[in-house]
Amino acid sequence: MDGLETFAQNADALRSFFSAWPSFHDAEVVDLSVSRGHIYPGEWDYRNVTPSVTLKVRILEASQPGAKGTGRDVLVTLRFTDASTISVASFDEMHCITAISVTPVSRGARTDGRPLSPRLDVSIVTGSRVSASFSCLGIEVVEAGLNLDR
């Protein structure tokens, strides 16, 4: 199961370019950023303590299953919300990734017995190493479009 596709809101925005969910094999990381976004005024606001990780990736059409060699690469921006335990082991000249792995982890249940949404453990894998990892509570395809900078 591809956890990224399963949990990503607005997944169709990316899926529509390839007629299926793309493989992130050989995708190029363009930008990796961590932000707390807008800081809300006052002494305490829960929204101030939940950072997000934003990942901008160029998905190469040529590396997709069933590629037709059109050169229609796609630039996608993914946002991982309510992020924690963020670790970036490397972000260097090795900018191609082999996978984005998402593993759901149970967070238990509410007092009425309904399950809480799972924590999502995310790993960005470069070759044989994990170059970044973090946990989050949500994933969103923010933007996807043809990469015209070729």
C-alpha positions in Angstrom: 0.0 0.0 0.0 1.3 3.4 -0.9 0.8 5.3 2.4 1.4 8.7 0.8 -1.4 8.4 -1.7 -3.7 6.8 0.9 -3.4 9.7 3.3 -2.8 12.7 0.9 -5.7 15.2 0.6 -6.1 16.5 -2.9 -4.3 13.4 -4.3 -6.2 13.7 -7.6 -4.4 17.0 -8.4 -1.2 14.9 -8.8 -2.7 11.6 -10.0 -4.3 13.4 -13.0 -0.9 14.0 -14.7 0.0 10.3 -14.8 -3.4 8.6 -14.8 -2.2 6.9 -11.7 -0.4 7.8 -8.5 3.3 8.4 -9.5 6.4 6.7 -8.3 8.7 9.1 -6.6 11.7 7.0 -7.7 14.4 9.4 -9.2 12.3 12.4 -8.2 14.4 15.5 -7.6 14.0 17.4 -4.4 13.8 21.1 -5.2 12.9 22.5 -1.8 12.6 21.1 1.7 11.4 23.6 4.4 10.1 23.6 7.9 7.8 26.3 9.1 5.5 27.2 11.9 3.7 29.5 9.4 1.6 32.3 10.7 2.2 33.1 14.4 -1.0 33.9 16.1 -1.0 36.8 18.7 -1.5 36.3 22.4 0.2 34.4 25.1 -0.9 30.9 23.9 -2.4 29.6 20.7 -2.1 25.9 20.0 -1.7 26.7 16.2 1.7 28.3 17.1 3.3 25.0 18.2 2.6 22.7 15.2 5.1 23.1 12.4 4.7 21.8 8.9 7.2 20.3 6.5 6.8 21.4 2.9 8.5 19.3 0.2 8.7 20.5 -3.5 9.7 17.7 -5.8 10.1 17.4 -9.6 8.7 14.0 -10.7 10.4 12.8 -13.9 7.9 11.5 -16.4 10.6 9.2 -17.8 10.8 7.3 -14.5 7.1 6.6 -14.2 5.6 3.2 -14.9 4.2 3.2 -18.5 6.3 6.3 -19.4 5.7 7.5 -22.9 8.9 9.7 -23.1 6.9 12.9 -23.5 9.3 14.7 -21.1 6.2 16.1 -19.2 7.8 16.3 -15.8 5.6 17.5 -12.9 6.5 19.8 -10.1 4.5 19.0 -7.0 4.4 20.6 -3.6 3.5 18.4 -0.6 2.7 19.7 2.8 2.9 17.6 5.9 1.0 19.2 8.8 1.3 19.0 12.5 4.9 17.7 12.1 7.1 16.5 14.9 10.4 14.6 15.5 11.8 16.3 12.4 15.3 15.0 11.4 17.2 16.0 8.2 20.2 13.7 7.9 21.4 15.1 4.5 20.3 17.6 2.0 23.2 17.9 -0.4 24.2 17.1 -3.9 22.3 13.9 -3.8 19.0 15.5 -4.6 17.3 12.5 -6.3 15.2 10.3 -4.0 14.1 6.7 -4.4 11.0 6.8 -2.3 8.8 8.7 0.1 7.6 6.1 2.7 4.6 6.7 4.9 3.7 4.4 7.8 0.5 4.9 9.8 0.9 4.4 13.6 -2.2 4.1 15.9 -2.6 6.9 18.4 -5.4 5.1 20.3 -9.0 6.0 20.7 -11.2 8.8 22.0 -13.0 8.3 25.3 -16.1 7.3 23.3 -14.1 4.5 21.6 -13.7 6.1 18.2 -10.2 5.8 16.9 -8.0 8.9 16.6 -6.5 9.6 13.2 -3.1 7.8 12.9 0.2 9.5 13.3 2.1 9.2 10.0 5.8 8.4 10.1 7.4 9.7 6.9 10.8 8.9 5.5 12.4 10.5 2.5 14.8 7.9 1.1 17.9 8.8 -1.0 19.6 5.7 -2.4 20.2 3.4 0.6 19.9 6.1 3.2 17.1 8.0 4.9 17.8 11.7 4.2 14.9 13.1 6.2 12.2 11.7 8.5 9.4 13.1 10.6 6.0 12.3 12.0 2.9 14.2 11.0 -0.9 14.1 11.3 -1.8 15.2 7.8 -0.6 15.3 4.2 -1.8 17.5 1.4 -0.9 17.9 -2.3 -0.8 21.7 -2.3 0.1 22.2 -5.9 0.9 20.1 -9.0 1.8 21.3 -12.4 3.9 20.7 -15.5 7.5 21.6 -14.9 8.2 24.0 -17.8 11.8 24.8 -16.7 13.5 22.2 -18.9 
